[in-house]
Amino acid sequence: MADDHRRDLIILAGPWTSHSAAFRASVAQTGGEIRTADNGLLRLIDGLWEVLTSGDLNEADVIRNALRLPN
């Protein structure tokens, strides 16, 4: 079992951009699954955020793009 670190489920009450930068950084560091206010779902799979359900307002896609590491 190499590095079995359990990560948090984060449930957002509003749009990603409405949350503080400190909160967003905490989500990026500790989150393993994110449920969005528009019923979207992201999961951290092999170190990459994947959108499983986009949601009514595509909030999961916005979050995935924000959490991607720059090349």
mmCIF file of the N, C-alpha and C atoms, coordinates in Angstrom:
data_MODEL
# 
_entry.id   MODEL 
# 
loop_
_atom_site.group_PDB 
_atom_site.id 
_atom_site.type_symbol 
_atom_site.label_atom_id 
_atom_site.label_alt_id 
_atom_site.label_comp_id 
_atom_site.label_asym_id 
_atom_site.label_entity_id 
_atom_site.label_seq_id 
_atom_site.pdbx_PDB_ins_code 
_atom_site.Cartn_x 
_atom_site.Cartn_y 
_atom_site.Cartn_z 
_atom_site.occupancy 
_atom_site.B_iso_or_equiv 
_atom_site.pdbx_formal_charge 
_atom_site.auth_seq_id 
_atom_site.auth_comp_id 
_atom_site.auth_asym_id 
_atom_site.auth_atom_id 
_atom_site.pdbx_PDB_model_num 
ATOM 1   N N  . MET A 1 1  ? 0.833   -1.183 0.000   1.00 0.00 ? 1  MET A N  1 
ATOM 2   C CA . MET A 1 1  ? 0.000   0.000  0.000   1.00 0.00 ? 1  MET A CA 1 
ATOM 3   C C  . MET A 1 1  ? 0.874   1.240  0.000   1.00 0.00 ? 1  MET A C  1 
ATOM 4   N N  . ALA A 1 2  ? 1.143   1.737  -1.150  1.00 0.00 ? 2  ALA A N  1 
ATOM 5   C CA . ALA A 1 2  ? 2.005   2.900  -1.275  1.00 0.00 ? 2  ALA A CA 1 
ATOM 6   C C  . ALA A 1 2  ? 1.209   4.184  -1.083  1.00 0.00 ? 2  ALA A C  1 
ATOM 7   N N  . ASP A 1 3  ? 1.484   4.879  0.003   1.00 0.00 ? 3  ASP A N  1 
ATOM 8   C CA . ASP A 1 3  ? 0.911   6.195  0.278   1.00 0.00 ? 3  ASP A CA 1 
ATOM 9   C C  . ASP A 1 3  ? -0.610  6.220  0.191   1.00 0.00 ? 3  ASP A C  1 
ATOM 10  N N  . ASP A 1 4  ? -1.267  5.428  1.027   1.00 0.00 ? 4  ASP A N  1 
ATOM 11  C CA . ASP A 1 4  ? -2.729  5.384  1.076   1.00 0.00 ? 4  ASP A CA 1 
ATOM 12  C C  . ASP A 1 4  ? -3.266  6.523  1.930   1.00 0.00 ? 4  ASP A C  1 
ATOM 13  N N  . HIS A 1 5  ? -3.114  7.739  1.457   1.00 0.00 ? 5  HIS A N  1 
ATOM 14  C CA . HIS A 1 5  ? -3.592  8.915  2.182   1.00 0.00 ? 5  HIS A CA 1 
ATOM 15  C C  . HIS A 1 5  ? -5.046  9.170  1.809   1.00 0.00 ? 5  HIS A C  1 
ATOM 16  N N  . ARG A 1 6  ? -5.914  9.121  2.793   1.00 0.00 ? 6  ARG A N  1 
ATOM 17  C CA . ARG A 1 6  ? -7.332  9.354  2.540   1.00 0.00 ? 6  ARG A CA 1 
ATOM 18  C C  . ARG A 1 6  ? -7.569  10.852 2.362   1.00 0.00 ? 6  ARG A C  1 
ATOM 19  N N  . ARG A 1 7  ? -8.281  11.201 1.318   1.00 0.00 ? 7  ARG A N  1 
ATOM 20  C CA . ARG A 1 7  ? -8.554  12.604 1.024   1.00 0.00 ? 7  ARG A CA 1 
ATOM 21  C C  . ARG A 1 7  ? -10.019 12.911 1.301   1.00 0.00 ? 7  ARG A C  1 
ATOM 22  N N  . ASP A 1 8  ? -10.331 14.179 1.440   1.00 0.00 ? 8  ASP A N  1 
ATOM 23  C CA . ASP A 1 8  ? -11.648 14.628 1.878   1.00 0.00 ? 8  ASP A CA 1 
ATOM 24  C C  . ASP A 1 8  ? -12.671 14.737 0.750   1.00 0.00 ? 8  ASP A C  1 
ATOM 25  N N  . LEU A 1 9  ? -13.942 14.560 1.130   1.00 0.00 ? 9  LEU A N  1 
ATOM 26  C CA . LEU A 1 9  ? -15.074 14.893 0.273   1.00 0.00 ? 9  LEU A CA 1 
ATOM 27  C C  . LEU A 1 9  ? -15.418 16.342 0.572   1.00 0.00 ? 9  LEU A C  1 
ATOM 28  N N  . ILE A 1 10 ? -15.464 17.165 -0.458  1.00 0.00 ? 10 ILE A N  1 
ATOM 29  C CA . ILE A 1 10 ? -15.796 18.579 -0.315  1.00 0.00 ? 10 ILE A CA 1 
ATOM 30  C C  . ILE A 1 10 ? -17.123 18.808 -1.026  1.00 0.00 ? 10 ILE A C  1 
ATOM 31  N N  . ILE A 1 11 ? -18.069 19.413 -0.329  1.00 0.00 ? 11 ILE A N  1 
ATOM 32  C CA . ILE A 1 11 ? -19.361 19.753 -0.930  1.00 0.00 ? 11 ILE A CA 1 
ATOM 33  C C  . ILE A 1 11 ? -19.464 21.272 -0.956  1.00 0.00 ? 11 ILE A C  1 
ATOM 34  N N  . LEU A 1 12 ? -19.516 21.828 -2.147  1.00 0.00 ? 12 LEU A N  1 
ATOM 35  C CA . LEU A 1 12 ? -19.560 23.284 -2.297  1.00 0.00 ? 12 LEU A CA 1 
ATOM 36  C C  . LEU A 1 12 ? -20.997 23.787 -2.231  1.00 0.00 ? 12 LEU A C  1 
ATOM 37  N N  . ALA A 1 13 ? -21.200 24.858 -1.482  1.00 0.00 ? 13 ALA A N  1 
ATOM 38  C CA . ALA A 1 13 ? -22.530 25.450 -1.343  1.00 0.00 ? 13 ALA A CA 1 
ATOM 39  C C  . ALA A 1 13 ? -22.794 26.512 -2.403  1.00 0.00 ? 13 ALA A C  1 
ATOM 40  N N  . GLY A 1 14 ? -21.766 26.934 -3.104  1.00 0.00 ? 14 GLY A N  1 
ATOM 41  C CA . GLY A 1 14 ? -21.920 27.970 -4.117  1.00 0.00 ? 14 GLY A CA 1 
ATOM 42  C C  . GLY A 1 14 ? -20.870 27.801 -5.198  1.00 0.00 ? 14 GLY A C  1 
ATOM 43  N N  . PRO A 1 15 ? -20.845 28.713 -6.163  1.00 0.00 ? 15 PRO A N  1 
ATOM 44  C CA . PRO A 1 15 ? -19.867 28.638 -7.249  1.00 0.00 ? 15 PRO A CA 1 
ATOM 45  C C  . PRO A 1 15 ? -18.427 28.698 -6.731  1.00 0.00 ? 15 PRO A C  1 
ATOM 46  N N  . TRP A 1 16 ? -17.541 28.036 -7.426  1.00 0.00 ? 16 TRP A N  1 
ATOM 47  C CA . TRP A 1 16 ? -16.128 27.967 -7.066  1.00 0.00 ? 16 TRP A CA 1 
ATOM 48  C C  . TRP A 1 16 ? -15.537 29.358 -6.861  1.00 0.00 ? 16 TRP A C  1 
ATOM 49  N N  . THR A 1 17 ? -15.853 30.280 -7.760  1.00 0.00 ? 17 THR A N  1 
ATOM 50  C CA . THR A 1 17 ? -15.265 31.615 -7.693  1.00 0.00 ? 17 THR A CA 1 
ATOM 51  C C  . THR A 1 17 ? -15.775 32.432 -6.514  1.00 0.00 ? 17 THR A C  1 
ATOM 52  N N  . SER A 1 18 ? -16.863 32.017 -5.881  1.00 0.00 ? 18 SER A N  1 
ATOM 53  C CA . SER A 1 18 ? -17.382 32.763 -4.730  1.00 0.00 ? 18 SER A CA 1 
ATOM 54  C C  . SER A 1 18 ? -16.642 32.417 -3.440  1.00 0.00 ? 18 SER A C  1 
ATOM 55  N N  . HIS A 1 19 ? -15.832 31.369 -3.464  1.00 0.00 ? 19 HIS A N  1 
ATOM 56  C CA . HIS A 1 19 ? -15.088 30.954 -2.278  1.00 0.00 ? 19 HIS A CA 1 
ATOM 57  C C  . HIS A 1 19 ? -13.729 31.655 -2.247  1.00 0.00 ? 19 HIS A C  1 
ATOM 58  N N  . SER A 1 20 ? -13.194 31.842 -1.056  1.00 0.00 ? 20 SER A N  1 
ATOM 59  C CA . SER A 1 20 ? -11.919 32.547 -0.893  1.00 0.00 ? 20 SER A CA 1 
ATOM 60  C C  . SER A 1 20 ? -10.767 31.751 -1.504  1.00 0.00 ? 20 SER A C  1 
ATOM 61  N N  . ALA A 1 21 ? -9.703  32.458 -1.807  1.00 0.00 ? 21 ALA A N  1 
ATOM 62  C CA . ALA A 1 21 ? -8.510  31.811 -2.351  1.00 0.00 ? 21 ALA A CA 1 
ATOM 63  C C  . ALA A 1 21 ? -7.942  30.803 -1.356  1.00 0.00 ? 21 ALA A C  1 
ATOM 64  N N  . ALA A 1 22 ? -8.014  31.111 -0.073  1.00 0.00 ? 22 ALA A N  1 
ATOM 65  C CA . ALA A 1 22 ? -7.511  30.190 0.951   1.00 0.00 ? 22 ALA A CA 1 
ATOM 66  C C  . ALA A 1 22 ? -8.331  28.905 0.974   1.00 0.00 ? 22 ALA A C  1 
ATOM 67  N N  . PHE A 1 23 ? -9.647  29.027 0.847   1.00 0.00 ? 23 PHE A N  1 
ATOM 68  C CA . PHE A 1 23 ? -10.507 27.842 0.818   1.00 0.00 ? 23 PHE A CA 1 
ATOM 69  C C  . PHE A 1 23 ? -10.212 27.006 -0.425  1.00 0.00 ? 23 PHE A C  1 
ATOM 70  N N  . ARG A 1 24 ? -10.085 27.654 -1.575  1.00 0.00 ? 24 ARG A N  1 
ATOM 71  C CA . ARG A 1 24 ? -9.803  26.924 -2.815  1.00 0.00 ? 24 ARG A CA 1 
ATOM 72  C C  . ARG A 1 24 ? -8.462  26.195 -2.727  1.00 0.00 ? 24 ARG A C  1 
ATOM 73  N N  . ALA A 1 25 ? -7.468  26.827 -2.118  1.00 0.00 ? 25 ALA A N  1 
ATOM 74  C CA . ALA A 1 25 ? -6.161  26.183 -1.944  1.00 0.00 ? 25 ALA A CA 1 
ATOM 75  C C  . ALA A 1 25 ? -6.276  24.971 -1.023  1.00 0.00 ? 25 ALA A C  1 
ATOM 76  N N  . SER A 1 26 ? -7.082  25.092 0.018   1.00 0.00 ? 26 SER A N  1 
ATOM 77  C CA . SER A 1 26 ? -7.295  23.973 0.939   1.00 0.00 ? 26 SER A CA 1 
ATOM 78  C C  . SER A 1 26 ? -7.971  22.802 0.239   1.00 0.00 ? 26 SER A C  1 
ATOM 79  N N  . VAL A 1 27 ? -8.950  23.098 -0.600  1.00 0.00 ? 27 VAL A N  1 
ATOM 80  C CA . VAL A 1 27 ? -9.634  22.050 -1.366  1.00 0.00 ? 27 VAL A CA 1 
ATOM 81  C C  . VAL A 1 27 ? -8.637  21.331 -2.272  1.00 0.00 ? 27 VAL A C  1 
ATOM 82  N N  . ALA A 1 28 ? -7.795  22.098 -2.945  1.00 0.00 ? 28 ALA A N  1 
ATOM 83  C CA . ALA A 1 28 ? -6.809  21.503 -3.848  1.00 0.00 ? 28 ALA A CA 1 
ATOM 84  C C  . ALA A 1 28 ? -5.840  20.600 -3.097  1.00 0.00 ? 28 ALA A C  1 
ATOM 85  N N  . GLN A 1 29 ? -5.510  20.964 -1.866  1.00 0.00 ? 29 GLN A N  1 
ATOM 86  C CA . GLN A 1 29 ? -4.534  20.205 -1.085  1.00 0.00 ? 29 GLN A CA 1 
ATOM 87  C C  . GLN A 1 29 ? -5.137  18.981 -0.410  1.00 0.00 ? 29 GLN A C  1 
ATOM 88  N N  . THR A 1 30 ? -6.386  19.079 0.062   1.00 0.00 ? 30 THR A N  1 
ATOM 89  C CA . THR A 1 30 ? -6.953  18.001 0.880   1.00 0.00 ? 30 THR A CA 1 
ATOM 90  C C  . THR A 1 30 ? -8.080  17.225 0.208   1.00 0.00 ? 30 THR A C  1 
ATOM 91  N N  . GLY A 1 31 ? -8.630  17.769 -0.867  1.00 0.00 ? 31 GLY A N  1 
ATOM 92  C CA . GLY A 1 31 ? -9.792  17.146 -1.490  1.00 0.00 ? 31 GLY A CA 1 
ATOM 93  C C  . GLY A 1 31 ? -9.460  15.900 -2.289  1.00 0.00 ? 31 GLY A C  1 
ATOM 94  N N  . GLY A 1 32 ? -10.406 14.983 -2.309  1.00 0.00 ? 32 GLY A N  1 
ATOM 95  C CA . GLY A 1 32 ? -10.309 13.788 -3.138  1.00 0.00 ? 32 GLY A CA 1 
ATOM 96  C C  . GLY A 1 32 ? -11.524 13.660 -4.034  1.00 0.00 ? 32 GLY A C  1 
ATOM 97  N N  . GLU A 1 33 ? -12.601 14.337 -3.610  1.00 0.00 ? 33 GLU A N  1 
ATOM 98  C CA . GLU A 1 33 ? -13.848 14.356 -4.373  1.00 0.00 ? 33 GLU A CA 1 
ATOM 99  C C  . GLU A 1 33 ? -14.525 15.689 -4.087  1.00 0.00 ? 33 GLU A C  1 
ATOM 100 N N  . ILE A 1 34 ? -15.049 16.316 -5.130  1.00 0.00 ? 34 ILE A N  1 
ATOM 101 C CA . ILE A 1 34 ? -15.726 17.601 -4.985  1.00 0.00 ? 34 ILE A CA 1 
ATOM 102 C C  . ILE A 1 34 ? -17.107 17.490 -5.602  1.00 0.00 ? 34 ILE A C  1 
ATOM 103 N N  . ARG A 1 35 ? -18.118 17.824 -4.814  1.00 0.00 ? 35 ARG A N  1 
ATOM 104 C CA . ARG A 1 35 ? -19.493 17.912 -5.311  1.00 0.00 ? 35 ARG A CA 1 
ATOM 105 C C  . ARG A 1 35 ? -19.841 19.387 -5.412  1.00 0.00 ? 35 ARG A C  1 
ATOM 106 N N  . THR A 1 36 ? -20.321 19.787 -6.574  1.00 0.00 ? 36 THR A N  1 
ATOM 107 C CA . THR A 1 36 ? -20.587 21.201 -6.817  1.00 0.00 ? 36 THR A CA 1 
ATOM 108 C C  . THR A 1 36 ? -22.041 21.551 -6.524  1.00 0.00 ? 36 THR A C  1 
ATOM 109 N N  . ALA A 1 37 ? -22.300 22.841 -6.387  1.00 0.00 ? 37 ALA A N  1 
ATOM 110 C CA . ALA A 1 37 ? -23.648 23.323 -6.079  1.00 0.00 ? 37 ALA A CA 1 
ATOM 111 C C  . ALA A 1 37 ? -24.633 23.025 -7.209  1.00 0.00 ? 37 ALA A C  1 
ATOM 112 N N  . ASP A 1 38 ? -24.137 22.837 -8.438  1.00 0.00 ? 38 ASP A N  1 
ATOM 113 C CA . ASP A 1 38 ? -25.014 22.547 -9.579  1.00 0.00 ? 38 ASP A CA 1 
ATOM 114 C C  . ASP A 1 38 ? -25.095 21.048 -9.877  1.00 0.00 ? 38 ASP A C  1 
ATOM 115 N N  . ASN A 1 39 ? -24.764 20.234 -8.876  1.00 0.00 ? 39 ASN A N  1 
ATOM 116 C CA . ASN A 1 39 ? -24.831 18.767 -8.968  1.00 0.00 ? 39 ASN A CA 1 
ATOM 117 C C  . ASN A 1 39 ? -23.723 18.135 -9.806  1.00 0.00 ? 39 ASN A C  1 
ATOM 118 N N  . GLY A 1 40 ? -22.617 18.822 -9.959  1.00 0.00 ? 40 GLY A N  1 
ATOM 119 C CA . GLY A 1 40 ? -21.459 18.251 -10.633 1.00 0.00 ? 40 GLY A CA 1 
ATOM 120 C C  . GLY A 1 40 ? -20.622 17.428 -9.667  1.00 0.00 ? 40 GLY A C  1 
ATOM 121 N N  . LEU A 1 41 ? -19.727 16.627 -10.220 1.00 0.00 ? 41 LEU A N  1 
ATOM 122 C CA . LEU A 1 41 ? -18.873 15.773 -9.394  1.00 0.00 ? 41 LEU A CA 1 
ATOM 123 C C  . LEU A 1 41 ? -17.499 15.636 -10.031 1.00 0.00 ? 41 LEU A C  1 
ATOM 124 N N  . LEU A 1 42 ? -16.464 15.897 -9.240  1.00 0.00 ? 42 LEU A N  1 
ATOM 125 C CA . LEU A 1 42 ? -15.085 15.675 -9.655  1.00 0.00 ? 42 LEU A CA 1 
ATOM 126 C C  . LEU A 1 42 ? -14.451 14.688 -8.698  1.00 0.00 ? 42 LEU A C  1 
ATOM 127 N N  . ARG A 1 43 ? -13.494 13.927 -9.202  1.00 0.00 ? 43 ARG A N  1 
ATOM 128 C CA . ARG A 1 43 ? -12.765 12.994 -8.348  1.00 0.00 ? 43 ARG A CA 1 
ATOM 129 C C  . ARG A 1 43 ? -11.287 13.052 -8.744  1.00 0.00 ? 43 ARG A C  1 
ATOM 130 N N  . LEU A 1 44 ? -10.432 12.992 -7.750  1.00 0.00 ? 44 LEU A N  1 
ATOM 131 C CA . LEU A 1 44 ? -8.995  12.946 -7.981  1.00 0.00 ? 44 LEU A CA 1 
ATOM 132 C C  . LEU A 1 44 ? -8.613  11.499 -8.276  1.00 0.00 ? 44 LEU A C  1 
ATOM 133 N N  . ILE A 1 45 ? -8.175  11.248 -9.509  1.00 0.00 ? 45 ILE A N  1 
ATOM 134 C CA . ILE A 1 45 ? -7.828  9.897  -9.952  1.00 0.00 ? 45 ILE A CA 1 
ATOM 135 C C  . ILE A 1 45 ? -6.384  9.909  -10.442 1.00 0.00 ? 45 ILE A C  1 
ATOM 136 N N  . ASP A 1 46 ? -5.546  9.132  -9.778  1.00 0.00 ? 46 ASP A N  1 
ATOM 137 C CA . ASP A 1 46 ? -4.122  9.052  -10.136 1.00 0.00 ? 46 ASP A CA 1 
ATOM 138 C C  . ASP A 1 46 ? -3.472  10.430 -10.228 1.00 0.00 ? 46 ASP A C  1 
ATOM 139 N N  . GLY A 1 47 ? -3.833  11.307 -9.300  1.00 0.00 ? 47 GLY A N  1 
ATOM 140 C CA . GLY A 1 47 ? -3.223  12.629 -9.237  1.00 0.00 ? 47 GLY A CA 1 
ATOM 141 C C  . GLY A 1 47 ? -3.816  13.675 -10.158 1.00 0.00 ? 47 GLY A C  1 
ATOM 142 N N  . LEU A 1 48 ? -4.841  13.309 -10.931 1.00 0.00 ? 48 LEU A N  1 
ATOM 143 C CA . LEU A 1 48 ? -5.478  14.257 -11.852 1.00 0.00 ? 48 LEU A CA 1 
ATOM 144 C C  . LEU A 1 48 ? -6.955  14.396 -11.519 1.00 0.00 ? 48 LEU A C  1 
ATOM 145 N N  . TRP A 1 49 ? -7.462  15.619 -11.562 1.00 0.00 ? 49 TRP A N  1 
ATOM 146 C CA . TRP A 1 49 ? -8.889  15.842 -11.330 1.00 0.00 ? 49 TRP A CA 1 
ATOM 147 C C  . TRP A 1 49 ? -9.664  15.476 -12.583 1.00 0.00 ? 49 TRP A C  1 
ATOM 148 N N  . GLU A 1 50 ? -10.663 14.615 -12.423 1.00 0.00 ? 50 GLU A N  1 
ATOM 149 C CA . GLU A 1 50 ? -11.510 14.172 -13.528 1.00 0.00 ? 50 GLU A CA 1 
ATOM 150 C C  . GLU A 1 50 ? -12.950 14.568 -13.236 1.00 0.00 ? 50 GLU A C  1 
ATOM 151 N N  . VAL A 1 51 ? -13.638 15.078 -14.255 1.00 0.00 ? 51 VAL A N  1 
ATOM 152 C CA . VAL A 1 51 ? -15.058 15.409 -14.129 1.00 0.00 ? 51 VAL A CA 1 
ATOM 153 C C  . VAL A 1 51 ? -15.853 14.142 -14.388 1.00 0.00 ? 51 VAL A C  1 
ATOM 154 N N  . LEU A 1 52 ? -16.618 13.699 -13.387 1.00 0.00 ? 52 LEU A N  1 
ATOM 155 C CA . LEU A 1 52 ? -17.480 12.535 -13.557 1.00 0.00 ? 52 LEU A CA 1 
ATOM 156 C C  . LEU A 1 52 ? -18.875 12.957 -13.987 1.00 0.00 ? 52 LEU A C  1 
ATOM 157 N N  . THR A 1 53 ? -19.346 14.085 -13.449 1.00 0.00 ? 53 THR A N  1 
ATOM 158 C CA . THR A 1 53 ? -20.631 14.671 -13.834 1.00 0.00 ? 53 THR A CA 1 
ATOM 159 C C  . THR A 1 53 ? -20.421 16.168 -13.933 1.00 0.00 ? 53 THR A C  1 
ATOM 160 N N  . SER A 1 54 ? -20.795 16.747 -15.069 1.00 0.00 ? 54 SER A N  1 
ATOM 161 C CA . SER A 1 54 ? -20.506 18.150 -15.302 1.00 0.00 ? 54 SER A CA 1 
ATOM 162 C C  . SER A 1 54 ? -21.386 19.096 -14.490 1.00 0.00 ? 54 SER A C  1 
ATOM 163 N N  . GLY A 1 55 ? -22.642 18.772 -14.284 1.00 0.00 ? 55 GLY A N  1 
ATOM 164 C CA . GLY A 1 55 ? -23.544 19.670 -13.565 1.00 0.00 ? 55 GLY A CA 1 
ATOM 165 C C  . GLY A 1 55 ? -24.269 20.610 -14.513 1.00 0.00 ? 55 GLY A C  1 
ATOM 166 N N  . ASP A 1 56 ? -25.334 21.222 -14.016 1.00 0.00 ? 56 ASP A N  1 
ATOM 167 C CA . ASP A 1 56 ? -26.186 22.071 -14.849 1.00 0.00 ? 56 ASP A CA 1 
ATOM 168 C C  . ASP A 1 56 ? -25.474 23.308 -15.389 1.00 0.00 ? 56 ASP A C  1 
ATOM 169 N N  . LEU A 1 57 ? -24.536 23.856 -14.622 1.00 0.00 ? 57 LEU A N  1 
ATOM 170 C CA . LEU A 1 57 ? -23.843 25.085 -15.022 1.00 0.00 ? 57 LEU A CA 1 
ATOM 171 C C  . LEU A 1 57 ? -22.376 24.843 -15.381 1.00 0.00 ? 57 LEU A C  1 
ATOM 172 N N  . ASN A 1 58 ? -22.005 23.582 -15.557 1.00 0.00 ? 58 ASN A N  1 
ATOM 173 C CA . ASN A 1 58 ? -20.629 23.193 -15.914 1.00 0.00 ? 58 ASN A CA 1 
ATOM 174 C C  . ASN A 1 58 ? -19.598 23.632 -14.881 1.00 0.00 ? 58 ASN A C  1 
ATOM 175 N N  . GLU A 1 59 ? -20.019 23.747 -13.632 1.00 0.00 ? 59 GLU A N  1 
ATOM 176 C CA . GLU A 1 59 ? -19.122 24.187 -12.563 1.00 0.00 ? 59 GLU A CA 1 
ATOM 177 C C  . GLU A 1 59 ? -17.959 23.211 -12.367 1.00 0.00 ? 59 GLU A C  1 
ATOM 178 N N  . ALA A 1 60 ? -18.189 21.930 -12.538 1.00 0.00 ? 60 ALA A N  1 
ATOM 179 C CA . ALA A 1 60 ? -17.114 20.943 -12.370 1.00 0.00 ? 60 ALA A CA 1 
ATOM 180 C C  . ALA A 1 60 ? -15.997 21.177 -13.382 1.00 0.00 ? 60 ALA A C  1 
ATOM 181 N N  . ASP A 1 61 ? -16.352 21.563 -14.598 1.00 0.00 ? 61 ASP A N  1 
ATOM 182 C CA . ASP A 1 61 ? -15.342 21.851 -15.619 1.00 0.00 ? 61 ASP A CA 1 
ATOM 183 C C  . ASP A 1 61 ? -14.519 23.082 -15.241 1.00 0.00 ? 61 ASP A C  1 
ATOM 184 N N  . VAL A 1 62 ? -15.185 24.088 -14.691 1.00 0.00 ? 62 VAL A N  1 
ATOM 185 C CA . VAL A 1 62 ? -14.499 25.303 -14.237 1.00 0.00 ? 62 VAL A CA 1 
ATOM 186 C C  . VAL A 1 62 ? -13.483 24.947 -13.151 1.00 0.00 ? 62 VAL A C  1 
ATOM 187 N N  . ILE A 1 63 ? -13.914 24.121 -12.208 1.00 0.00 ? 63 ILE A N  1 
ATOM 188 C CA . ILE A 1 63 ? -13.040 23.733 -11.098 1.00 0.00 ? 63 ILE A CA 1 
ATOM 189 C C  . ILE A 1 63 ? -11.868 22.901 -11.606 1.00 0.00 ? 63 ILE A C  1 
ATOM 190 N N  . ARG A 1 64 ? -12.142 21.935 -12.474 1.00 0.00 ? 64 ARG A N  1 
ATOM 191 C CA . ARG A 1 64 ? -11.056 21.107 -13.021 1.00 0.00 ? 64 ARG A CA 1 
ATOM 192 C C  . ARG A 1 64 ? -10.008 21.987 -13.698 1.00 0.00 ? 64 ARG A C  1 
ATOM 193 N N  . ASN A 1 65 ? -10.452 22.948 -14.480 1.00 0.00 ? 65 ASN A N  1 
ATOM 194 C CA . ASN A 1 65 ? -9.513  23.831 -15.163 1.00 0.00 ? 65 ASN A CA 1 
ATOM 195 C C  . ASN A 1 65 ? -8.723  24.678 -14.169 1.00 0.00 ? 65 ASN A C  1 
ATOM 196 N N  . ALA A 1 66 ? -9.363  25.109 -13.091 1.00 0.00 ? 66 ALA A N  1 
ATOM 197 C CA . ALA A 1 66 ? -8.679  25.912 -12.074 1.00 0.00 ? 66 ALA A CA 1 
ATOM 198 C C  . ALA A 1 66 ? -7.654  25.087 -11.298 1.00 0.00 ? 66 ALA A C  1 
ATOM 199 N N  . LEU A 1 67 ? -7.918  23.802 -11.109 1.00 0.00 ? 67 LEU A N  1 
ATOM 200 C CA . LEU A 1 67 ? -7.033  22.952 -10.315 1.00 0.00 ? 67 LEU A CA 1 
ATOM 201 C C  . LEU A 1 67 ? -5.913  22.308 -11.123 1.00 0.00 ? 67 LEU A C  1 
ATOM 202 N N  . ARG A 1 68 ? -5.963  22.425 -12.431 1.00 0.00 ? 68 ARG A N  1 
ATOM 203 C CA . ARG A 1 68 ? -4.892  21.864 -13.259 1.00 0.00 ? 68 ARG A CA 1 
ATOM 204 C C  . ARG A 1 68 ? -3.597  22.604 -12.988 1.00 0.00 ? 68 ARG A C  1 
ATOM 205 N N  . LEU A 1 69 ? -2.526  21.845 -12.885 1.00 0.00 ? 69 LEU A N  1 
ATOM 206 C CA . LEU A 1 69 ? -1.219  22.465 -12.705 1.00 0.00 ? 69 LEU A CA 1 
ATOM 207 C C  . LEU A 1 69 ? -0.755  23.039 -14.033 1.00 0.00 ? 69 LEU A C  1 
ATOM 208 N N  . PRO A 1 70 ? -0.155  24.232 -14.019 1.00 0.00 ? 70 PRO A N  1 
ATOM 209 C CA . PRO A 1 70 ? 0.339   24.804 -15.277 1.00 0.00 ? 70 PRO A CA 1 
ATOM 210 C C  . PRO A 1 70 ? 1.460   23.947 -15.860 1.00 0.00 ? 70 PRO A C  1 
ATOM 211 N N  . ASN A 1 71 ? 1.513   23.894 -17.183 1.00 0.00 ? 71 ASN A N  1 
ATOM 212 C CA . ASN A 1 71 ? 2.554   23.094 -17.863 1.00 0.00 ? 71 ASN A CA 1 
ATOM 213 C C  . ASN A 1 71 ? 3.900   23.744 -17.751 1.00 0.00 ? 71 ASN A C  1 
# 
